Every structure is written in structure tokens, then in C-alpha cells.
Amino acid sequence: MPKSVGNAVIRNRIKRQLREILRARLDQAPPANDYVIVVRQGLPEAAEANGHTWLEARVAEVLGKAAA
């Protein structure tokens, strides 16, 4: 995760949140694939402003596109 995303506290918080969400949805992803989540600038602020459910919806959207 690039340092431009935020300081270490922010980067680690978003990593923990994404790991939690991905573990819960791992059964929806095809097992033969590997996934790389790229965090762009502004995601931590958007996740904080919109809440955990918003972040879960974004991850579900990405996994849905990957499964197609």
C-alpha cells in the first residue's frame, strides 16, 4: 500500500478492514484465482465517511467483476 494513502496507522486500519471483509467473502471468489486489491488515494477517507458497509459493497463489487 503506498505511503500516499496515509500514515502507518491509516494504512494498517484499511488493511485490517479489507482482510476482514475478504475473509468473510472468500467463498464467493473462484478458488483458482489470486486477487490483488490496490488501494488508491482517498479510499481511507471515503471508507471513514461512508462506513464499513460501503467498503463491503465495494469489495463485493470487485469480487463480482472478478467472478464474471
C-alpha positions in Angstrom: 0.0 0.0 0.0 1.6 3.3 -1.0 2.5 5.9 1.6 0.5 8.4 -0.3 -2.6 6.7 1.1 -1.8 7.9 4.6 0.3 7.4 7.6 1.0 3.9 9.1 -2.0 4.0 11.4 -4.4 4.7 8.5 -2.7 2.1 6.1 -2.9 -0.6 8.8 -6.5 0.2 9.6 -7.6 -0.1 6.0 -5.6 -3.3 5.6 -7.3 -4.8 8.6 -10.7 -3.8 7.3 -10.1 -5.2 3.9 -8.7 -8.5 5.3 -11.8 -8.9 7.5 -14.2 -8.3 4.5 -12.3 -10.6 2.2 -12.1 -13.4 4.7 -15.9 -13.3 5.1 -16.4 -13.3 1.3 -13.7 -15.7 0.3 -16.3 -18.4 -0.5 -17.8 -16.2 -3.2 -14.5 -15.9 -5.1 -13.3 -18.6 -7.5 -10.6 -20.6 -5.7 -8.3 -20.9 -8.7 -7.6 -17.1 -8.8 -5.3 -14.8 -6.9 -6.5 -11.3 -6.0 -4.6 -8.1 -5.5 -6.5 -5.2 -4.0 -4.9 -1.8 -5.0 -5.8 1.0 -2.5 -5.8 4.4 -4.1 -5.6 7.8 -2.5 -8.9 8.8 -1.0 -10.1 5.3 -0.1 -9.4 5.6 3.6 -11.3 8.9 3.8 -14.2 7.6 1.8 -14.4 4.4 3.9 -14.4 6.6 7.1 -17.1 8.9 5.7 -19.4 6.3 4.2 -18.9 3.5 6.7 -17.9 -0.2 6.8 -20.9 -1.3 4.8 -19.9 1.0 1.9 -16.4 -0.7 1.9 -18.0 -4.1 2.0 -20.2 -3.2 -1.0 -17.1 -2.0 -2.9 -15.3 -5.3 -2.2 -18.4 -7.3 -3.3 -18.4 -5.3 -6.5 -14.8 -6.1 -7.2 -15.3 -9.8 -6.5 -18.4 -9.8 -8.6 -16.5 -8.5 -11.6 -13.7 -11.0 -11.0 -16.1 -13.9 -10.9 -17.7 -12.9 -14.2 
